[in-house]
Every structure is written in structure tokens, then in C-alpha cells.
Amino acid sequence: MNAAQKIALMTSLSLFTLGVHAADTSSSSTAAAAKNPDIVGNYQCHGYDPFGKTEYANPVTVTKNGDTYSFQWLTSKGYPFILGTGVFSPDVSNIVSVVFWDPQKADYFGTEVFTVGANGSLNATWTLQGDNLVGTESCTKK
């Protein structure tokens, strides 16, 4: 299976899962959304990439799109180089799961799980599809 087929499969499964979840919780989605912390905004993130064995720092922008959130990891010039889509956990109101990808590299995609801190910070662990290493990322709201 090539990278494009893997991305299509992962996207299809994610959308199916979200659709099933939405159908099961449609009556409670408004109540759940009211409990979720506000993560919309601009962040400065610092992390560790276990694949390149390097530390990094990038700005991230989070916007709300209905019941989902768009994440854009930005270059120093403000251009997005990694894109992501996230959803809050239906059971734990301060957990956001994000699927991310590089629009320039079809084989670069993964998942990241953020914990929203009481001060609005985002702290995460992440990995790339098919790999066994875990990176970390901490983001402070600007």
C-alpha cells in the first residue's frame, strides 16, 4: 500500500469514526462543547523530535470549525508547514486528539494527543504513522 492509499484509508476511518460518534452523541454534543476549554488562538510551541533527535520551536495557530479544530504549525515566516484536525475527547474535557500531516510529503502524517492545562497551555505526546518513537510538545498561548 503506497503513502497516498494509507492517507486515504486513515482519513476514511477517522471520518467514519467521527460520523458514528456524532450520531451517537448528537443530543449531548452541545453540552459537551460547553465544558471544553477554549483552545482557539496562537501558541508558541517547543518540542522534541525523537526521529531527528532534535529540539524545535514553532508557532501554532488553532481555529474552531464546527465541532473540530484546525491546527497549523507555522514556519518563522508564518507559512503553515504541518496541518492538523483535532477533536476533544467526549469523556475527558481537557484532552484533544489531532491527526496531522505535511501537505508537501504524502508519507509524513501522525497523531498527537494534547492535554489542556488550567492556564491554557497545551502539552502533548505525538508519533508518526507506523513508527514506534514518541515525541513531546509544550505550547504556551500568546
Backbone as CSV, one residue per row, in Angstrom:
resi,resn,N_x,N_y,N_z,CA_x,CA_y,CA_z,C_x,C_y,C_z
1,MET,0.857,-1.166,0.000,0.000,0.000,0.000,0.907,1.234,0.000
2,ASN,0.693,2.144,-0.973,1.530,3.337,-1.035,1.050,4.392,-0.044
3,ALA,1.823,5.476,0.080,1.525,6.511,1.079,0.171,7.163,0.847
4,ALA,-0.177,7.440,-0.395,-1.468,8.080,-0.681,-2.626,7.171,-0.269
5,GLN,-2.491,5.873,-0.503,-3.537,4.933,-0.101,-3.640,4.866,1.428
6,LYS,-2.497,4.921,2.121,-2.513,4.908,3.586,-3.226,6.143,4.128
7,ILE,-2.927,7.304,3.541,-3.576,8.543,3.985,-5.070,8.468,3.731
8,ALA,-5.461,7.985,2.549,-6.887,7.871,2.227,-7.582,6.922,3.197
9,LEU,-6.949,5.797,3.512,-7.529,4.838,4.449,-7.655,5.447,5.842
10,MET,-6.597,6.099,6.314,-6.629,6.710,7.644,-7.706,7.795,7.714
11,THR,-7.813,8.608,6.669,-8.833,9.657,6.627,-10.221,9.053,6.635
12,SER,-10.444,8.024,5.820,-11.757,7.379,5.761,-12.153,6.794,7.109
13,LEU,-11.226,6.103,7.748,-11.518,5.505,9.054,-11.785,6.583,10.101
14,SER,-11.011,7.663,10.063,-11.228,8.755,11.016,-12.589,9.392,10.816
15,LEU,-12.959,9.659,9.562,-14.254,10.275,9.283,-15.394,9.344,9.663
16,PHE,-15.240,8.041,9.410,-16.262,7.072,9.792,-16.439,7.078,11.307
17,THR,-15.312,7.057,12.028,-15.370,7.070,13.491,-16.037,8.334,14.000
18,LEU,-15.671,9.481,13.423,-16.300,10.738,13.832,-17.786,10.729,13.523
19,GLY,-18.173,10.171,12.369,-19.583,10.104,11.998,-20.379,9.244,12.955
20,VAL,-19.841,8.097,13.307,-20.515,7.211,14.260,-20.620,7.901,15.613
21,HIS,-19.538,8.528,16.042,-19.563,9.230,17.325,-20.594,10.354,17.298
22,ALA,-20.633,11.123,16.220,-21.590,12.231,16.120,-23.019,11.716,16.160
23,ALA,-23.283,10.594,15.509,-24.630,10.024,15.511,-25.022,9.566,16.911
24,ASP,-24.055,9.025,17.656,-24.343,8.527,18.998,-24.479,9.638,20.031
25,THR,-23.868,10.794,19.775,-23.841,11.842,20.795,-24.467,13.144,20.332
26,SER,-25.256,13.111,19.271,-25.775,14.363,18.724,-26.564,15.163,19.748
27,SER,-27.290,14.516,20.626,-28.081,15.248,21.615,-27.218,15.828,22.727
28,SER,-26.040,15.263,22.952,-25.205,15.755,24.039,-24.022,16.576,23.547
29,SER,-23.879,16.773,22.226,-22.698,17.478,21.737,-22.660,18.925,22.194
30,THR,-23.795,19.582,22.314,-23.816,20.966,22.774,-23.374,21.053,24.227
31,ALA,-23.837,20.144,25.046,-23.437,20.133,26.456,-21.948,19.847,26.586
32,ALA,-21.442,18.890,25.792,-20.024,18.554,25.852,-19.181,19.736,25.398
33,ALA,-19.610,20.416,24.341,-18.848,21.550,23.838,-18.772,22.665,24.874
34,ALA,-19.805,22.831,25.676,-19.818,23.880,26.690,-18.768,23.619,27.770
35,LYS,-18.407,22.365,28.029,-17.428,22.011,29.050,-15.994,22.141,28.548
36,ASN,-15.784,22.071,27.248,-14.435,22.069,26.700,-13.772,23.433,26.867
37,PRO,-12.482,23.437,27.240,-11.779,24.712,27.356,-11.600,25.368,25.984
38,ASP,-11.428,26.673,25.977,-11.219,27.419,24.734,-9.753,27.297,24.331
39,ILE,-9.486,26.603,23.233,-8.111,26.437,22.767,-7.826,27.269,21.526
40,VAL,-8.803,28.018,21.042,-8.607,28.837,19.847,-7.576,29.918,20.155
41,GLY,-6.613,30.086,19.246,-5.630,31.145,19.430,-4.280,30.794,18.848
42,ASN,-3.306,31.616,19.194,-1.930,31.451,18.732,-1.068,30.975,19.891
43,TYR,-0.191,30.036,19.600,0.669,29.424,20.609,2.122,29.458,20.147
44,GLN,3.023,29.422,21.105,4.424,29.168,20.826,4.724,27.788,21.394
45,CYS,5.171,26.893,20.528,5.394,25.503,20.933,6.877,25.154,20.898
46,HIS,7.276,24.332,21.852,8.626,23.783,21.929,8.469,22.280,22.080
47,GLY,9.325,21.542,21.378,9.184,20.101,21.466,10.465,19.358,21.203
48,TYR,10.347,18.048,21.294,11.460,17.154,20.998,11.020,16.178,19.923
49,ASP,11.814,16.119,18.848,11.564,15.212,17.731,12.479,13.993,17.888
50,PRO,11.934,12.832,18.279,12.770,11.657,18.502,13.305,11.050,17.202
51,PHE,12.707,11.408,16.088,13.142,10.864,14.805,14.413,11.566,14.340
52,GLY,14.446,12.893,14.456,15.637,13.659,14.107,16.548,13.910,15.290
53,LYS,16.096,13.471,16.484,16.834,13.671,17.740,17.183,15.150,17.932
54,THR,16.180,16.020,17.700,16.385,17.459,17.808,15.253,18.105,18.595
55,GLU,15.572,19.249,19.180,14.542,20.080,19.796,14.084,21.086,18.753
56,TYR,12.848,21.559,18.873,12.321,22.516,17.900,11.421,23.523,18.592
57,ALA,11.182,24.631,17.903,10.261,25.665,18.378,9.513,26.199,17.162
58,ASN,8.194,26.191,17.231,7.359,26.682,16.137,6.101,27.323,16.692
59,PRO,5.619,28.378,16.021,4.294,28.883,16.376,3.214,27.956,15.819
60,VAL,2.092,27.886,16.516,0.947,27.078,16.087,-0.305,27.945,16.214
61,THR,-1.169,27.854,15.205,-2.452,28.550,15.235,-3.561,27.514,15.300
62,VAL,-4.523,27.718,16.211,-5.666,26.813,16.361,-6.936,27.610,16.084
63,THR,-7.773,27.086,15.172,-9.070,27.699,14.868,-10.157,26.648,15.029
64,LYS,-11.381,27.101,15.315,-12.514,26.186,15.502,-13.303,26.095,14.209
65,ASN,-13.681,24.886,13.822,-14.504,24.618,12.644,-15.630,23.684,13.058
66,GLY,-16.748,24.220,13.510,-17.841,23.373,13.989,-17.416,22.662,15.251
67,ASP,-17.457,21.336,15.238,-17.047,20.535,16.390,-15.582,20.120,16.322
68,THR,-14.860,20.557,15.285,-13.450,20.198,15.139,-12.580,21.448,15.240
69,TYR,-11.280,21.219,15.322,-10.304,22.304,15.413,-9.238,22.090,14.352
70,SER,-8.853,23.182,13.693,-7.765,23.143,12.719,-6.489,23.629,13.396
71,PHE,-5.428,22.871,13.213,-4.112,23.219,13.740,-3.199,23.511,12.561
72,GLN,-2.424,24.592,12.659,-1.422,24.918,11.648,-0.107,25.209,12.357
73,TRP,0.888,24.356,12.118,2.230,24.599,12.605,2.884,25.491,11.567
74,LEU,3.472,26.606,12.010,3.947,27.638,11.097,5.466,27.732,11.078
75,THR,5.998,28.156,9.916,7.424,28.464,9.811,7.671,29.814,10.472
76,SER,8.929,30.214,10.576,9.256,31.517,11.174,8.680,32.674,10.361
77,LYS,8.356,32.428,9.084,7.763,33.468,8.232,6.241,33.417,8.244
78,GLY,5.655,32.517,9.041,4.206,32.465,9.179,3.483,31.571,8.193
79,TYR,4.212,30.745,7.440,3.581,29.840,6.483,3.342,28.474,7.130
80,PRO,2.156,27.899,6.921,1.910,26.570,7.509,2.739,25.493,6.804
81,PHE,3.387,24.632,7.594,4.107,23.507,7.008,3.572,22.164,7.497
82,ILE,2.837,22.155,8.588,2.143,20.959,9.060,0.705,21.379,9.352
83,LEU,-0.248,20.566,8.904,-1.667,20.838,9.131,-2.247,19.729,9.988
84,GLY,-3.283,20.038,10.756,-3.915,19.023,11.582,-5.380,19.309,11.828
85,THR,-6.105,18.251,12.184,-7.511,18.355,12.570,-7.670,17.651,13.906
86,GLY,-8.318,18.344,14.849,-8.453,17.793,16.191,-9.877,17.772,16.695
87,VAL,-10.117,16.879,17.649,-11.415,16.783,18.328,-11.151,16.588,19.819
88,PHE,-12.055,17.150,20.632,-11.987,16.915,22.069,-12.487,15.514,22.369
89,SER,-11.929,14.907,23.406,-12.410,13.615,23.877,-13.819,13.792,24.429
90,PRO,-14.741,12.883,24.094,-16.093,13.007,24.635,-16.156,12.691,26.136
91,ASP,-15.144,12.014,26.655,-15.162,11.589,28.055,-14.294,12.437,28.980
92,VAL,-13.278,13.094,28.418,-12.356,13.895,29.221,-12.246,15.260,28.554
93,SER,-12.801,16.288,29.181,-12.976,17.575,28.503,-11.692,18.344,28.230
94,ASN,-10.559,17.928,28.781,-9.323,18.662,28.514,-8.330,17.870,27.654
95,ILE,-8.819,16.895,26.893,-7.973,16.100,26.005,-8.392,16.342,24.558
96,VAL,-7.413,16.729,23.717,-7.660,16.961,22.295,-6.768,16.013,21.500
97,SER,-7.374,15.216,20.619,-6.624,14.324,19.739,-6.547,14.963,18.364
98,VAL,-5.348,14.948,17.777,-5.118,15.611,16.496,-4.449,14.641,15.526
99,VAL,-4.976,14.583,14.314,-4.305,13.907,13.203,-3.590,15.009,12.438
100,PHE,-2.293,14.836,12.157,-1.551,15.876,11.443,-0.834,15.290,10.238
101,TRP,-0.487,16.176,9.277,0.177,15.753,8.051,0.953,16.918,7.464
102,ASP,1.935,16.586,6.639,2.704,17.571,5.878,2.136,17.580,4.467
103,PRO,1.535,18.685,4.007,0.932,18.703,2.675,1.948,18.547,1.544
104,GLN,3.238,18.688,1.841,4.277,18.533,0.820,4.852,17.115,0.767
105,LYS,4.599,16.311,1.805,5.153,14.955,1.877,4.021,13.990,2.211
106,ALA,3.572,13.245,1.235,2.416,12.356,1.415,2.649,11.271,2.464
107,ASP,3.903,10.927,2.742,4.169,9.849,3.698,4.463,10.363,5.112
108,TYR,4.263,11.655,5.361,4.513,12.224,6.686,3.185,12.591,7.336
109,PHE,2.723,11.731,8.237,1.497,12.004,8.982,1.523,11.212,10.281
110,GLY,0.761,11.706,11.242,0.763,11.045,12.536,-0.368,11.526,13.413
111,THR,-0.222,11.263,14.700,-1.252,11.638,15.658,-0.602,12.277,16.878
112,GLU,-1.330,13.206,17.487,-0.843,13.921,18.661,-1.999,14.053,19.646
113,VAL,-1.710,13.849,20.916,-2.736,13.968,21.955,-2.306,15.074,22.916
114,PHE,-3.124,16.134,22.970,-2.858,17.289,23.824,-3.678,17.217,25.100
115,THR,-3.063,17.596,26.212,-3.767,17.861,27.460,-3.792,19.374,27.622
116,VAL,-4.984,19.925,27.833,-5.130,21.368,28.021,-4.950,21.669,29.505
117,GLY,-3.949,22.489,29.818,-3.685,22.848,31.207,-4.646,23.906,31.724
118,ALA,-4.709,24.060,33.038,-5.586,25.056,33.662,-5.232,26.472,33.214
119,ASN,-3.959,26.695,32.846,-3.514,28.010,32.392,-3.667,28.193,30.878
120,GLY,-4.286,27.214,30.200,-4.491,27.300,28.755,-3.365,26.724,27.927
121,SER,-2.331,26.205,28.573,-1.223,25.600,27.833,-1.655,24.265,27.229
122,LEU,-0.931,23.840,26.203,-1.171,22.544,25.563,0.097,21.710,25.721
123,ASN,-0.033,20.507,26.266,1.096,19.597,26.425,0.741,18.289,25.751
124,ALA,1.677,17.790,24.930,1.316,16.654,24.083,2.423,15.625,23.963
125,THR,1.983,14.444,23.555,2.864,13.419,23.019,2.386,13.147,21.610
126,TRP,3.312,12.780,20.727,2.953,12.554,19.333,3.834,11.469,18.733
127,THR,3.364,10.917,17.623,4.142,9.938,16.880,3.755,10.004,15.412
128,LEU,4.589,9.414,14.588,4.308,9.317,13.160,3.716,7.953,12.857
129,GLN,2.884,7.899,11.842,2.222,6.651,11.449,3.269,5.573,11.190
130,GLY,3.063,4.420,11.796,3.916,3.264,11.550,5.240,3.276,12.296
131,ASP,5.490,4.256,13.142,6.745,4.315,13.886,6.505,4.007,15.362
132,ASN,7.604,3.746,16.077,7.462,3.368,17.486,8.119,4.358,18.445
133,LEU,8.473,5.539,17.956,9.046,6.570,18.810,7.976,7.604,19.154
134,VAL,8.126,8.248,20.309,7.143,9.235,20.761,7.851,10.556,21.038
135,GLY,7.336,11.624,20.428,7.848,12.967,20.661,7.002,13.692,21.690
136,THR,7.500,14.833,22.131,6.761,15.653,23.091,6.664,17.076,22.560
137,GLU,5.640,17.793,23.022,5.460,19.184,22.622,4.722,19.926,23.731
138,SER,5.184,21.129,24.050,4.531,22.001,25.033,4.286,23.342,24.367
139,CYS,3.041,23.831,24.468,2.648,25.060,23.785,2.059,26.048,24.782
140,THR,2.503,27.288,24.694,2.012,28.360,25.550,1.215,29.334,24.699
141,LYS,0.023,29.684,25.166,-0.836,30.610,24.429,-0.221,32.003,24.479
142,LYS,-0.187,32.661,23.318,0.378,34.018,23.233,-0.634,35.038,23.692
